[in-house]
Amino acid sequence: MESGNHEVTVIVLGSGTSAGVPTIGCHCSVCTSADPRDQRLRPSIAVRYLDRVVVIDTSPDFRMQALRCGLDRVDAILFTHAHADHILGLDDTRPFNFRHRGEIPIYGTEETIAVIQRVFAYIFAEGESESWVPKIRSHIFSPDDVLNLFGMPVVPIRLKHGKGTVFGFRFGALAYLTDHNEIPPESIEKLHELDVLFLDALRHKPHPTHSTVEQSLKYVELLKPRRAYFTHISHDLAHERTESRLPPHVRLAYDGLEIKLGGSG
């Protein structure tokens, strides 16, 4: 799958699970770790190419993530699904409207967009608002769609998240998959010949809605990306200890990590 030979930079805005790490009230060795890679905000990435920035999910930590990573623009937002840890930072996109004097397009399934419009009803209300609200334009995609975002084909990847369905996204030689416990066969076919693959890897112990380190290692073996990064990480996994036991081409993502994919993909 060609990316138009664009240079792509991926910025990991957050690599943590829904409660974040440190977890409130916890005094375990990871939550009290001095390693900054063990401090994980809620899951999100930014993809930069052709002077555009596409964000995947706006976590409750989005304001801090944007400030910390120096985001100066957001041109579009893709939503994997409508759980709280993936949407609740949407209001913090307001400054980008002001900077760029325009709406931000958001993309999600019909179900996801409906939840966002209900949770943020004030954003989508008819008529003028007395207060400053985000300017958002909603777009619904279907599982078989290919989105064209600023010259880049973006392919939604259907995933199983417990009893629910979520979507990852493929940008050329990059794929970002989070909040999954199973990748269906038809989605496996869309994930070959990758340079960089992000996978959910919550912990070692099995979980009904998330992949484990061991399960995601099997997907890496099957899909054979050049590089793989595990994300949506809980406080059960210490960065240094866990990574030391992984193959050289498989790493744990961490907040602030930047990955560049060359123009040739």
N, C-alpha and C positions, 0 to 999 in steps of 0.2 A: 504494500500500500504506500503510494508516494505521498510525500508531504510538501511537494512543490519545491524541494531543495531549500527550504527555509531553515535558518538557524533557530533553534528552539531552546529556551531556558526555562527550566522548571524550578520553582521556589516552593519548598515545603513550608506552608504557613503554620500547620499544626499536624502532629503525628500521633496524638493521644486518643484514647477512647473517650466515651461520652462524658465521663466524670472528670477527665483531665488527670494529669500527674504533675505534682502531688495531688492526691485525692483528699478532699476536706476531711479533717479529723484523723487521718492515717499517719502513723509514725513508723511504717515499715522501712526497710533499708533503701528501697528505691525512692519512696516519697521524701526521705531525708538525705538523699544522695547529694554529694557535692559536684557530681558530673552534670554539666548543663544539658547534656543530651538526654538525661533522665527527667527533664522538665518538659512536659508535653501538653501543649494546648490542643483544643479539639480539632478534628481532622479537616484539612483543606489544603489545596495547592493553588498556585498561580502559574499560568503558562504564558510566557512572553515570546512573541514572534512578530516580525514586521512592525515593530513599534506599537503593537497592540498587547493588551493584557486580558486574558480570559481566566476568570476565577472559577474553580469548582467548589461549590458550597460556601455559604457564609455562616461560619460557626458563631456561637455566642462570644468568642474571643476575637472576632474579626477586627475590631478597632485596634486592639493591641498588636495583632498580627500585621496589619497594614502599616502601622507606625514602625514596628520593629524591622520589617523588611523593606521599608522605604517605598511602598507602592505609591506611585504618583498618578496612576490612572487605572480604571477598570472599564473595559469596553464591552464585556458581556459576562454573564454568570450562568454556569451550568449547574443544575441541581441533580444530585444522585437520587435523592428521595427526600421526604418531608419530615424526618425525625428532628427533634428539637436541636440536637447538637450539630445539625447541618443547615439550619435555616435561620436561627434566631438572631444572627448578626446582620440581617438584611437592612435594618434601619441605618446602620453605620455606613451605608454607601452614599448617604446624602452629600458629603463633601465632594464626591466625584461628580455628581450632577452640577454642583456649583462651579467646579473647576472647568468642566468641559461644556457647560451650558447645553446639556442634552439628556435625553432619557438613556437608561441602561437597559438593554434587552436581557431578559432572563429566559432560560429554556428548561423545561421539565415535562414529565408526562402529564396527562390530563389530571390524574389523581394528585400529583405533587403540586401542580399549579393551583388546583382548587384548595388545597390545605393552606398554601401560602397566602392566597387571597382571603381566606377566612381568618387566619391568624393576624394578618396585617391589613385588616379591612380598611383602616384609615388611609392606607396608601392608595387603595384602589377606589375609594369613594368618589362619587360624581361631584362635580362642582369644585370651587376654589376652597382651599384650606387656609385657615388663619395662621397655621404654624408651618414650619419648614418640614416637608415630608419628602421621601425619596421619589424620584420620577422614574417609574419602572414600566417597561413594555413587555408583556408576557407572550411567550411563544410555546406552543405545545408540540412535542415530537412524539412520533410513534416508534415502536421497536425497530422497524425496518428502514427508518429514515437515515439519510446521511446529511448532516448539517454542514453548510458552507459558512464558516466564520472567518471573514477577512482573508479569503483566499486559501484557507486550510480546510480540507474535508475532515469532519469530526464524526466518528461513528459511535452511536450509543451501543453499549454492551450490556445485555440483560443478565442479571445475576439473581441468585436466590439468597434471601436474607431471612432465615427462618421460614415462616409461612408467607412472607411478603416478597415482593419483587423490587429490586433497586437497579440502578444503571451505573456502569462505569463508562468511560469514554476513551476512545483511541484517537490520538492526533498523530498521523503518520507513523513513525517508529516508536511512539510513546503510548502507553496505555496506563490508565489510572483506575484501579478497582479497589473499592473500599466497602466495608459493611456487607461481606458476603460469607456464606458458609458453603456455597456450591456454585461452580461455574457450569452452566448447562452445555451440552455437547455443541449446540448450534453457535454458542458464544466462543467456545474453544476454537472453532474454525476461523474466527475473526482475530485471533490473538497470536498468530505465527509471525515470524520474521520481525521481532521487536528488538529495538536497541535497549529500551528501558521499560520495565514492567513494575508497577506498584501493586502490591497485594495486601489484603487484610491479614494480619497475624496477631491476634489479640493476646495470646498466651500459649502455654503448653497444654493446659487442661482443656478438654473438650467443652464447647459452648454451643447452645442450640442455634445461635444466629450468626456466629462469627467463625472464621477459619482460625486454626491453630498454626503455630510455627511449622509443625510437622506436615499438616495438610498443605500449607502453602509451598513448602519445599517440594512436595510431589507435583504441584502445578508448575513450578519452575523447571523441574526435570522433564515434564511433559512438553512445555511450551518452548523451552530453550531460548529465552531472551539472552542478550549479551550481558545485561545487568538487571538485577532485581532488587527492589527495596520493599521492606515490610513496613506497614503503617497501621494506624488504629491500634496502638500498643497500650496495654494496661500496665499497672504498677507491679504486675507479676514478673515482668521482664526487665532486668538490669541491662543497660545498653552494652557496656563493655563485656560483661560475662556472656551474654547471649550472642553477641556478634563474634566472639572468639570461637564459637562452636559452629559457625555457619561457613559454607563454601566461600571461596574468595570473591566470587561474582555476585554473592547475595549479602546485602547489608541491611541494617535497620535504618529506616529514615529517622531524621531528627529535625526539630524545629529550626528553620533558618538554612537548611541544606539547599544548595543550588546545584543543579545538574544541567550541563549543556549537551545538546545533541547537535552535531555538526550539520552544516548545510547539505551534505550528501546523504543525511539520514542515518 
